[in-house]
Amino acid sequence: MRAAVDAGGDGLQTRQVKYELQLASGATPLAERISEDLTLRFTGIRTCVSCGKRVKKFYGQGTCFPCLRNAPESSPCIIRPELCEAHLGKGRDVQWELDHHMQEHIVYLSFTGDVKVGVTRSTQVPVRWIDQGALLAVPIAKVPYRQLAGAIEVDLKRIFSDRTDWRRMLLLSDPEAGVEPLRMAREKAMREVDPVFQAYILPEKPLYHLSYPLVHVPPKLVSVQLDKLPEITGRLQGIKGQYLVWSDGRVLNVRNHIGYHVVLE
């Protein structure tokens, strides 16, 4: 699922998020599907997103076992950036590491119900924040390569979480609930970050507010998986982060189903 943003204007750098679903037949805009019936049917076919081979099960997110073990997209530093060795000229695929990790990264704070710290490439702003369903976000440091961003993140995890509670994230809609906590968190991060990283800390930046096409959230949310429920039918209530939300409270994490072959009706 891919997202784009349109600028708004309320003093918070507001961005309106629009989604489209990436299928083999092409991109399908989802804006017109909201409040309409939507059926998502799993065909039973899975293909590795790295090598393209058909598989019976995935190891990791959308990958076969050999690719989990060998593909650069599945390297441990994808989850733990502090382990990246691109700046040392090392990695599963050195050129891939140079192309993806030896480039400018930012460390940020976001609000998804609580304040969390994270890392992403500068070119992935605000896409990374949208992926996690952040209501608000602000960059706090800029560095020349991934490992250094990961080191700052590890330092700040003394203070902030790096996890998101998906239910709280989906239920959160009022940006004012996060403005003061995020601003206070930024001030705290500036005070308590290890002095060795001070050269990379950014001057104060405006908060980004991301507005999602999910107005009303059903009171009871149930996460579903296509392996157990191969067909989901009902009125699409809205979208936030990587989650499709139906009016009966069923929720599908699209990113967790990368590599699954589905039919959209």
C-alpha positions in Angstrom: 0.0 0.0 0.0 1.4 3.4 -1.0 0.5 6.8 0.4 0.8 10.3 -0.8 0.2 13.6 0.9 -1.5 16.9 0.1 -0.5 20.0 2.1 -3.0 21.6 4.5 -2.6 24.7 6.6 -3.3 24.9 10.3 0.1 25.9 11.7 1.1 22.3 12.2 2.4 21.5 8.8 -0.7 19.4 8.2 -0.6 16.8 5.4 -3.7 15.0 4.1 -2.9 11.4 3.4 -4.1 9.5 0.3 -3.7 5.8 -0.3 -3.5 3.4 -3.2 -3.1 -0.3 -3.1 -0.2 -1.8 -5.2 -1.5 -4.9 -7.1 0.0 -6.8 -10.0 -2.5 -5.1 -12.3 -1.3 -1.6 -11.2 -2.1 0.9 -8.5 -5.7 1.1 -7.2 -6.7 4.4 -5.5 -8.6 3.7 -2.3 -10.2 7.1 -1.5 -13.3 6.3 -3.5 -13.6 2.9 -1.8 -14.0 4.4 1.7 -17.6 4.0 3.0 -18.2 1.5 0.2 -18.2 -2.3 0.2 -14.8 -3.8 -0.3 -13.9 -7.4 -0.6 -10.3 -8.6 -0.3 -9.8 -12.3 -1.2 -6.5 -14.3 -0.8 -5.9 -16.6 -3.7 -3.7 -18.9 -1.7 -0.5 -17.9 -3.7 2.5 -16.4 -2.0 5.7 -15.2 -3.7 8.9 -14.0 -2.1 9.2 -10.3 -2.5 13.0 -10.6 -2.8 13.5 -13.4 -5.3 10.0 -13.8 -6.7 9.8 -17.6 -6.1 6.5 -19.1 -5.1 6.5 -20.4 -1.5 4.2 -22.2 0.9 5.1 -20.0 3.8 7.1 -16.8 4.6 10.0 -16.4 6.9 10.1 -12.8 8.0 8.0 -10.3 6.1 7.3 -11.6 2.7 10.5 -13.5 2.2 11.5 -17.1 1.7 14.0 -18.7 4.1 17.1 -18.3 1.8 16.3 -14.6 1.2 15.7 -14.0 4.9 19.2 -15.4 5.5 21.0 -13.8 2.5 19.1 -10.8 1.0 20.2 -7.3 1.9 16.6 -6.3 2.4 16.4 -8.7 5.3 19.6 -7.8 7.0 19.5 -7.4 10.8 20.2 -3.7 10.4 16.8 -3.1 8.8 15.3 -3.6 12.2 18.3 -2.5 14.2 20.0 0.3 12.3 22.9 0.5 14.9 24.1 -2.8 13.5 24.6 -1.4 9.9 28.1 -1.7 8.5 27.7 0.2 5.2 30.0 3.0 6.5 32.7 0.3 6.9 32.2 -1.0 3.3 30.5 -4.2 4.5 27.1 -5.9 4.2 25.3 -8.7 2.5 25.4 -6.7 -0.7 27.9 -3.9 -0.4 26.5 -1.9 -3.4 22.9 -2.2 -2.0 24.1 -1.0 1.4 25.9 2.0 -0.2 22.8 2.8 -2.2 20.3 2.6 0.7 22.3 3.1 3.9 25.2 5.4 3.0 22.9 8.3 2.6 21.3 10.9 4.8 19.1 9.6 7.6 17.1 11.4 10.3 16.2 10.5 13.8 12.7 11.6 14.7 10.1 11.6 17.5 6.5 10.7 16.6 3.2 10.5 18.5 1.1 7.4 17.9 -0.7 7.4 21.3 2.7 7.7 23.1 5.9 9.4 22.0 8.3 7.1 20.2 11.7 7.5 18.6 12.6 6.2 15.2 15.0 6.3 12.2 14.4 6.7 8.5 16.1 7.9 5.3 15.6 11.6 4.7 13.9 10.7 1.4 11.3 8.6 3.3 9.9 11.6 5.1 6.9 11.7 5.6 6.3 8.2 4.2 7.8 6.4 7.2 5.6 8.4 9.6 2.5 7.5 7.5 3.5 3.8 7.5 3.4 3.8 11.3 0.2 5.8 11.5 1.9 8.7 13.4 -0.5 11.6 14.1 2.4 14.0 14.7 6.1 13.8 14.1 9.2 16.0 14.2 12.8 15.4 13.0 15.4 15.9 15.8 18.7 14.9 14.2 20.2 14.5 10.7 23.2 12.2 10.0 25.2 11.1 6.9 24.6 7.3 7.3 22.3 4.7 8.9 24.5 3.3 11.6 25.0 6.7 13.2 21.2 7.3 13.2 20.8 3.9 14.9 23.3 4.9 17.5 21.4 8.0 18.4 18.1 6.0 18.5 19.7 3.5 20.9 20.8 6.4 23.1 17.3 7.9 23.1 15.6 4.6 23.8 16.8 5.2 27.4 14.0 7.7 27.5 11.5 6.8 24.7 9.9 3.7 23.4 10.4 2.6 19.8 7.1 0.6 19.7 3.6 1.4 18.6 0.3 0.1 20.1 -1.7 -0.3 17.0 -5.1 -0.1 18.7 -4.2 3.2 20.5 -2.8 4.5 17.2 -6.0 3.7 15.3 -8.2 5.3 18.0 -6.2 8.5 18.1 -7.5 11.4 15.9 -7.1 14.7 17.8 -3.7 16.2 17.1 -4.0 18.4 20.2 -3.6 15.4 22.4 -0.1 15.0 21.1 1.2 18.5 20.5 2.4 19.3 24.1 3.7 15.7 24.8 5.8 15.8 21.6 7.2 19.3 22.2 8.1 18.4 25.7 9.7 15.1 24.5 11.8 17.0 22.0 13.1 19.4 24.7 13.9 16.4 26.9 15.7 14.6 24.1 17.8 17.8 23.5 18.8 17.9 27.2 19.6 14.2 27.6 21.1 13.0 24.4 24.7 11.9 24.7 26.9 15.0 24.1 28.9 13.0 21.4 25.8 13.3 19.2 25.1 17.1 19.7 26.7 18.0 16.4 23.9 16.2 14.6 21.0 17.7 16.5 18.7 19.9 14.4 17.4 23.3 15.4 13.8 23.2 16.5 11.5 22.2 13.6 7.7 22.6 13.2 5.6 19.5 14.0 4.1 17.6 11.1 0.4 16.7 11.5 -0.8 13.8 9.3 -4.5 13.6 8.7 -5.8 10.1 7.6 -9.0 9.0 5.8 -10.3 7.3 9.0 -12.9 9.5 10.7 -14.8 7.1 13.0 -13.2 4.0 14.5 -15.4 1.1 15.5 -15.2 0.6 19.3 -14.0 -3.0 19.1 -11.1 -3.7 16.8 -10.0 -7.3 15.8 -6.9 -8.0 13.9 -7.3 -10.5 11.1 -4.9 -12.5 8.9 -5.5 -13.8 5.4 -4.0 -17.2 6.3 -6.9 -17.7 8.8 -9.6 -15.5 7.1 -8.9 -15.6 3.3 -11.8 -13.4 2.4 -12.8 -10.1 4.1 -16.0 -8.5 2.9 -17.8 -5.4 4.3 -17.9 -1.6 4.3 -14.4 -0.1 4.3 -14.4 2.4 7.2 -11.1 4.0 6.5 -7.3 3.6 6.4 -4.5 4.7 8.8 -0.9 3.7 8.7 -0.7 0.3 7.0 -4.2 -0.7 8.3 -7.4 -1.2 6.4 -10.3 -0.9 8.8 -13.8 -2.3 8.1 -17.0 -1.0 9.7 -17.4 -4.2 11.8 -14.1 -3.6 13.5 -11.9 -6.0 11.5 -8.5 -4.7 10.8 -5.9 -5.9 8.3 -2.3 -4.9 8.4 -1.3 -4.7 4.7 2.4 -4.6 5.3 2.2 -8.0 7.2 0.7 -9.5 4.0 3.3 -8.3 1.5 3.9 -11.1 -1.0 0.3 -12.5 -0.7 -1.7 -12.6 -4.0 -5.1 -11.1 -3.5 -8.2 -10.1 -5.6 -9.8 -6.8 -4.8 -13.6 -6.4 -5.5 
